[in-house]
Amino acid sequence: MMNRRHFLMGASVGILAARSASAAATPPRRFVFMLSGNGFDGRVLMSQQMLQFAQANRGGVPISDLGRWGEDGAVSYGPMTAPQILSGDLTTAPALVNLGNLSSKSCVVLGLSSRITGGSHAASHGVLSSTRTIAGSPGGPTLDAVLAALPLVRGTGDARTPLAAMRVGYDPDAATTIAYTTCAAGAGRPLATLNSTLAAWTAFVGPLASSDGLAQLADRADVLALARSQLVSHVAPSRKTGAQILQYRTAVEDMTQDLERFRAVAAAARGATLPAKPLAGRPPLDALRDHCKTVSAGLRFGVSNVAVIGVGVGGAFHGIDYGAEFGVLAGKQNHDERHNYNSQGNDAGSVIVQRQQRRAAFFEVWRAEVEALVSIARDLEATPEPGTSDSMLDHTVLVYTSDNGDGHHSGASEFPVFMMGGGALGLRTGGRTLVYPDLMNGGTNHRQLSNLWQTLGGPLVSQKLDLFGAEGGTRVAAGPLADLYDPS
């Protein structure tokens, strides 16, 4: 009988060979979505050229420095009849100053609305599904779930990733280890997000990084083997019960196969440099950085090809204390500070200075969020894609956007987007800024966030997803954003 050690050694060789063969036949496709809770000021993603264009196109209407972008009572971008494509240096944008050589593999997309989500404080599952979450219940599947179910994304056979997706988040309530506010398998079917950095590391990296984690996988395999033996030996009293038992048995066999692949991935990672077990109780942005290290390792070692990272999403932004790293925001109630960000009230000099300080501190928060996502991109850029001459970043699309739209009490009239990678999949980045005619002025030329999701879930994964979302009669135009992908 083959012992466990020999099995794992053989499996590790097999899975690496399978991944290389799969890469040669079908380019890998990976997707990472980071959602910023209660939104961010779109100007953090705007290059100097972009701001100059907006100022000129608004016919001289000034852009206030004290309110959030799009909430100053004026139009956002002014009249446009077609998308504007700008090539200005992205590193002149406040959140992108440290982008460096990744600028050429990045782009910013502006002007996309998603009114179907409702906006408000948080759109919850609505952002990634382009539906409305009502009473905490999702209105449809989120894009991560759609992508994770595709064989071209998850892989097949020995190249299938052990986990469909990695979903992590941050919630200042230590008791909320698992949340169900962001992702969904379908209408009324929310999916779990791990808010604890330790829980996420244990689930996604622990088996790769420690013998204890690998032993836990072996223990789970024993439990599944016991369950399967019981289902095989059970005599069903009726045809209906027999069908249910067959369904359970199939599910257990699928879980067993996924678990064996996880054990093989873990064995192949032996000796590799992996993130250390994170400490509990870290400040919010440090916790986000820990989550990004976990997600990066999971992507690079083949644990999953899909990830969602939430930053105070689904209302969790309320109690966040950003800590000393972010100056005037330290020790403050985050909900109140976001209200005050947009407050126009008293224009006395001292009040204006306070608003400027608050705005600068939030700009630093949003820059830190973006740079946490960029850290994943840097890891992927430094890692060769098996079976190709590309980097793993060339086969991975990373997206940063808001979880509610353009403001604290958002009308969801805009969701600014920053994207990286995906060049080998046909995503056109090139350091560009794409500005779509806004909701107020665009008419039939306006485009919605669902069009971006139709792009990522459509031509980039060889699918047709032209009606993703639930806009119905409010859908401006179906189909992907042609300016964002190369059909060849």
C-alpha positions in Angstrom: 0.0 0.0 0.0 1.3 3.5 -0.9 1.9 5.5 2.3 0.8 9.1 2.8 4.3 10.5 2.2 4.7 8.8 -1.1 1.2 9.7 -2.2 1.8 13.4 -1.5 5.2 13.4 -3.3 3.7 11.8 -6.3 0.7 14.1 -6.2 2.8 17.2 -6.0 4.8 16.2 -9.1 1.5 15.4 -10.9 -0.2 18.7 -10.0 2.7 20.8 -11.2 2.9 18.9 -14.4 -0.9 19.2 -14.8 -0.7 23.0 -14.2 2.1 23.4 -16.8 0.2 21.3 -19.3 -3.0 23.2 -18.6 -1.2 26.5 -19.0 0.1 25.5 -22.4 -3.3 24.4 -23.7 -5.5 27.0 -22.0 -4.1 30.2 -20.5 -5.0 30.5 -16.8 -7.5 33.1 -15.7 -7.5 34.7 -12.3 -9.6 37.5 -10.8 -9.3 39.5 -7.6 -11.9 42.1 -6.5 -11.2 44.6 -3.7 -14.2 46.6 -2.4 -13.7 49.7 -0.3 -16.4 50.1 2.3 -18.6 53.2 2.0 -16.8 54.3 -1.1 -13.9 56.7 -1.8 -13.4 60.0 -3.5 -12.9 59.3 -7.2 -10.2 61.9 -7.4 -7.7 59.6 -5.7 -7.6 57.7 -9.0 -7.5 60.7 -11.3 -4.2 61.7 -13.0 -3.4 65.4 -13.5 -4.4 65.1 -17.1 -7.7 63.6 -16.1 -8.4 66.5 -13.7 -7.5 69.0 -16.3 -9.8 67.4 -18.8 -12.7 67.3 -16.3 -12.2 71.0 -15.5 -12.1 72.0 -19.1 -15.0 69.8 -20.1 -17.2 71.2 -17.3 -17.1 74.5 -19.0 -15.2 76.2 -16.3 -17.4 75.0 -13.4 -14.9 74.7 -10.5 -14.1 71.4 -8.9 -14.4 71.9 -5.1 -11.5 70.5 -3.0 -13.7 70.1 0.1 -16.5 67.8 -1.0 -16.4 64.3 -2.4 -16.2 64.0 -6.2 -19.6 64.1 -7.8 -21.3 65.5 -4.8 -20.6 69.2 -5.4 -24.0 69.8 -7.1 -22.4 70.0 -10.5 -22.0 67.5 -13.3 -19.1 65.1 -12.9 -17.4 65.2 -16.3 -19.5 67.5 -18.5 -21.1 66.7 -21.8 -19.6 63.8 -23.7 -20.9 61.8 -26.7 -18.3 59.0 -26.5 -15.8 57.6 -24.1 -12.7 59.8 -23.6 -9.4 57.8 -23.5 -6.5 59.7 -21.7 -2.9 58.6 -21.6 -1.6 60.8 -18.8 0.8 59.4 -16.2 -1.3 57.4 -13.7 1.3 58.0 -11.0 0.2 61.6 -10.8 -3.1 60.3 -9.2 -3.0 60.5 -5.3 -3.6 56.8 -4.8 -1.2 55.6 -7.5 1.9 57.6 -6.7 3.8 54.4 -5.9 2.5 52.3 -8.8 5.9 52.5 -10.6 6.5 50.1 -13.4 3.0 48.5 -13.0 1.5 51.7 -14.4 1.8 50.3 -17.9 -0.3 47.2 -16.8 -2.9 49.4 -15.1 -5.9 51.5 -16.0 -8.6 53.7 -14.4 -12.3 53.5 -15.5 -14.6 56.4 -14.6 -18.2 57.3 -15.3 -19.9 53.9 -14.7 -23.1 53.9 -12.6 -25.0 51.1 -10.9 -28.3 52.6 -9.6 -29.8 49.1 -9.4 -27.7 48.4 -6.3 -29.3 51.3 -4.4 -26.0 52.7 -3.2 -26.7 54.3 0.2 -24.3 53.3 3.0 -23.5 49.9 1.4 -24.8 48.0 -1.6 -23.7 44.7 -0.1 -24.0 41.8 -2.6 -25.3 44.3 -5.2 -21.9 45.6 -6.3 -20.6 42.4 -7.7 -24.0 41.2 -8.9 -25.5 44.4 -10.3 -28.7 43.6 -8.4 -30.4 44.9 -5.3 -29.8 43.4 -1.9 -33.1 43.6 0.1 -33.2 42.8 3.9 -29.7 41.3 3.7 -30.8 38.8 0.9 -28.8 39.0 -2.4 -30.7 39.5 -5.6 -28.5 37.4 -7.8 -25.1 35.7 -8.1 -22.0 37.8 -7.7 -19.4 37.8 -10.5 -16.8 36.0 -8.3 -19.2 33.1 -8.0 -20.0 33.0 -11.7 -16.3 33.1 -12.6 -15.3 30.5 -10.0 -17.8 28.0 -11.5 -16.2 28.2 -14.9 -13.9 25.3 -15.9 -11.7 27.9 -17.8 -11.2 29.8 -14.5 -11.1 27.0 -11.9 -9.5 24.4 -14.1 -10.3 20.8 -14.7 -9.0 17.4 -13.7 -5.7 17.6 -11.8 -5.4 21.3 -12.6 -8.7 22.2 -10.9 -8.0 24.5 -7.9 -8.9 23.0 -4.5 -11.1 26.0 -3.6 -13.5 27.8 -5.8 -12.7 31.2 -4.3 -11.0 33.0 -1.4 -13.3 35.6 0.3 -11.9 37.7 3.0 -12.8 41.0 4.7 -12.3 43.3 7.7 -14.9 44.0 10.4 -13.9 45.8 13.6 -16.3 43.6 15.5 -14.1 40.8 16.6 -17.1 38.6 17.1 -17.9 38.8 13.4 -15.5 36.1 12.1 -17.7 35.2 9.2 -20.0 37.5 7.3 -22.5 37.0 4.5 -22.9 40.5 3.2 -20.8 40.7 0.0 -20.9 37.6 -2.2 -23.6 35.2 -3.3 -24.1 32.0 -5.3 -27.5 33.2 -6.5 -30.7 35.0 -5.4 -31.2 34.4 -1.6 -28.0 32.4 -1.4 -25.2 34.4 0.3 -21.7 33.1 0.5 -19.3 33.3 3.5 -16.5 35.8 3.9 -13.8 35.3 6.5 -13.1 38.5 8.4 -10.5 37.1 10.7 -7.0 37.3 9.2 -6.0 34.2 11.3 -9.0 32.2 10.0 -8.3 33.2 6.4 -4.6 32.3 6.8 -5.5 28.9 8.4 -8.0 28.1 5.7 -6.0 29.1 2.6 -2.3 29.1 3.6 -2.0 27.1 6.8 -1.9 23.7 4.9 0.9 25.0 2.8 2.9 26.7 5.5 2.9 24.1 8.4 2.8 20.4 9.1 -0.1 21.0 11.4 -2.1 22.5 8.6 -1.3 19.6 6.3 -2.3 17.2 9.1 -5.7 19.0 9.4 -6.3 18.2 5.7 -5.5 14.6 6.4 -8.0 14.6 9.3 -10.7 16.1 7.0 -9.9 13.4 4.4 -10.5 10.7 7.1 -13.9 12.3 8.0 -14.9 12.4 4.4 -13.8 8.8 3.9 -16.0 7.8 6.8 -19.0 9.7 5.5 -18.6 8.1 2.0 -18.4 4.6 3.5 -21.6 5.3 5.4 -23.4 6.6 2.3 -22.2 3.6 0.2 -23.4 1.0 2.8 -26.7 2.7 3.6 -29.9 1.0 2.2 -32.4 3.6 1.1 -36.0 2.9 2.3 -37.5 4.6 -0.8 -36.6 5.9 -4.2 -36.7 9.5 -3.1 -34.4 8.8 -0.2 -32.1 6.9 -2.5 -31.8 9.9 -4.9 -31.0 12.1 -1.9 -28.3 9.7 -0.7 -26.8 9.6 -4.2 -26.7 13.4 -4.3 -25.0 13.5 -0.9 -22.5 10.8 -2.0 -21.6 12.8 -5.1 -21.1 15.9 -3.0 -18.8 14.0 -0.6 -16.8 12.6 -3.5 -16.4 16.1 -5.0 -15.2 17.4 -1.7 -12.8 14.5 -1.3 -11.3 15.1 -4.7 -10.9 18.8 -4.0 -9.3 17.9 -0.6 -6.8 15.6 -2.3 -5.8 18.4 -4.7 -5.4 20.7 -1.8 -3.0 18.2 -0.1 -1.1 17.9 -3.4 -0.8 21.7 -3.7 0.4 21.9 0.0 3.0 19.2 -0.7 4.3 21.1 -3.7 4.7 24.2 -1.7 7.0 22.6 0.9 10.1 24.8 1.4 8.6 27.8 -0.3 8.5 31.2 1.3 5.0 31.8 2.7 3.4 34.5 4.8 3.7 34.0 8.5 0.6 33.4 10.7 -0.9 36.9 11.2 -1.4 38.4 14.6 -4.9 39.2 15.9 -6.0 42.7 16.9 -4.0 44.6 14.3 -5.1 48.0 13.0 -7.5 47.9 10.0 -5.0 48.6 7.2 -2.4 46.2 8.7 -5.1 43.5 8.8 -5.9 44.3 5.1 -2.2 43.9 4.3 -2.2 40.5 6.1 -5.2 39.5 4.1 -3.5 40.5 0.8 -0.4 38.4 1.7 -2.7 35.4 2.2 -4.6 36.0 -1.0 -1.3 36.4 -2.9 0.0 33.1 -1.7 -3.2 31.4 -2.5 -3.1 32.6 -6.0 0.5 31.9 -6.6 0.4 28.3 -5.3 -2.9 27.4 -7.0 -5.2 27.2 -4.0 -7.8 29.3 -5.9 -8.0 31.5 -9.0 -10.7 33.9 -7.6 -10.6 36.2 -4.6 -12.7 38.9 -3.0 -11.3 41.3 -0.5 -13.7 43.5 1.5 -12.5 46.6 3.5 -15.2 47.5 5.9 -18.0 46.5 3.5 -21.7 45.9 4.2 -21.8 48.5 6.9 -18.7 47.3 8.7 -17.0 50.7 8.0 -19.0 52.3 10.8 -16.8 51.3 13.7 -13.4 51.4 12.0 -10.7 53.3 13.9 -7.8 53.7 11.4 -5.3 54.3 14.1 -2.3 56.6 14.5 -1.1 55.9 10.9 -3.9 58.2 9.6 -3.5 61.2 11.8 -6.8 63.1 12.5 -8.9 60.0 11.9 -7.3 58.1 14.8 -9.8 57.5 17.6 -12.7 58.9 15.7 -16.0 57.3 14.8 -15.6 56.5 11.1 -19.2 57.0 10.2 -19.2 60.6 11.6 -15.9 61.4 9.9 -17.3 60.3 6.5 -20.3 62.6 7.1 -17.9 65.4 8.0 -15.8 64.8 4.8 -18.7 66.1 2.7 -20.0 68.7 5.2 -20.1 72.2 3.7 -21.6 73.9 6.8 -19.6 76.7 8.4 -16.9 78.1 6.1 -14.9 79.7 8.9 -11.1 79.3 8.4 -10.6 76.8 11.2 -13.4 74.6 9.8 -12.0 74.6 6.3 -8.6 73.6 7.7 -10.2 70.7 9.6 -11.9 69.5 6.4 -8.7 69.7 4.5 -6.9 67.7 7.1 -9.7 65.1 7.2 -9.7 64.9 3.4 -6.0 64.4 3.3 -6.2 61.7 5.9 -8.9 59.8 3.9 -6.8 60.2 0.7 -4.0 58.4 2.6 -6.5 55.6 3.7 -7.6 55.0 0.1 -4.0 55.1 -1.1 -3.1 52.5 1.4 -6.0 50.3 0.3 -4.9 50.5 -3.3 -1.3 49.8 -2.4 -2.4 46.7 -0.5 -3.9 45.4 -3.7 -0.9 46.5 -5.7 1.3 44.3 -3.4 -0.6 41.3 -4.8 0.1 42.5 -8.3 3.8 42.9 -7.6 4.0 39.3 -6.2 2.3 38.0 -9.4 4.4 40.1 -11.7 7.5 38.6 -10.1 6.2 35.0 -10.5 6.5 33.3 -14.0 3.3 31.8 -15.3 3.9 28.0 -15.7 4.1 26.9 -19.3 4.3 30.5 -20.7 6.7 33.3 -21.1 4.3 35.6 -19.2 4.1 36.6 -15.5 1.2 35.5 -13.4 0.0 39.1 -13.4 -0.6 38.9 -17.2 -3.1 36.2 -16.5 -4.8 37.9 -13.5 -7.2 40.8 -13.4 -7.2 42.8 -10.2 -10.1 45.3 -9.6 -10.5 48.0 -6.9 -13.8 49.8 -6.6 -16.4 51.0 -4.0 -19.0 48.9 -2.3 -21.7 51.6 -2.5 -20.7 54.1 -5.2 -19.8 57.8 -5.1 -20.6 59.0 -1.6 -21.4 58.4 2.0 -25.1 58.3 1.3 -24.5 57.3 -2.3 -26.9 57.6 -5.2 -24.7 55.0 -7.0 -24.3 57.3 -9.9 -20.6 56.4 -10.2 -18.3 53.6 -9.2 -14.7 54.6 -9.9 -12.6 51.6 -10.9 -8.8 50.9 -10.8 -7.6 47.7 -12.7 -4.3 45.9 -13.1 -3.0 43.0 -15.1 -4.9 40.7 -17.5 -2.9 41.5 -20.6 -2.6 37.9 -21.7 -6.4 37.5 -21.3 -7.1 40.4 -23.6 -7.6 43.2 -21.1 -6.4 46.5 -22.4 -4.8 48.6 -19.7 -1.7 50.4 -21.0 -1.7 53.1 -18.3 -4.9 54.6 -19.7 -7.8 56.4 -18.1 -11.2 55.7 -19.7 -13.9 58.2 -19.0 -17.4 57.2 -20.0 -20.2 59.7 -20.4 -21.7 60.1 -17.0 -25.2 59.3 -15.9 -26.3 63.0 -15.9 -25.1 63.8 -19.4 -24.5 60.5 -21.2 -27.9 59.4 -22.3 -27.6 56.3 -24.5 -23.8 56.7 -24.5 -23.6 56.1 -20.7 -22.4 52.7 -19.4 -23.0 50.9 -16.2 -20.9 48.8 -13.8 -22.6 45.7 -15.1 -21.0 46.4 -18.5 -17.6 46.0 -16.8 -18.7 42.8 -15.2 -19.9 41.6 -18.6 -16.4 42.3 -19.9 -14.6 40.3 -17.3 -17.2 37.5 -17.3 -17.5 37.5 -21.1 -14.7 37.8 -23.6 -11.9 37.5 -21.1 -13.1 34.0 -20.2 -14.5 33.1 -23.6 -18.1 33.5 -22.4 -21.1 35.6 -23.5 -22.5 37.4 -20.5 -24.3 40.3 -22.1 -27.2 40.6 -19.7 -25.5 40.0 -16.3 -27.3 42.0 -13.6 -30.9 43.0 -13.1 -31.2 46.5 -14.6 -34.1 45.5 -16.8 -35.6 48.6 -18.3 -32.9 50.7 -16.8 -30.2 49.0 -18.7 -28.6 51.5 -21.0 -26.8 49.1 -23.3 -26.0 45.4 -23.1 -22.6 43.8 -23.5 -19.0 44.3 -22.6 -17.0 47.6 -22.8 -15.2 47.3 -26.2 -12.6 49.9 -25.1 -11.3 47.5 -22.4 -10.5 44.3 -24.3 -8.7 43.2 -27.4 -11.0 40.7 -29.3 -8.0 39.2 -31.0 
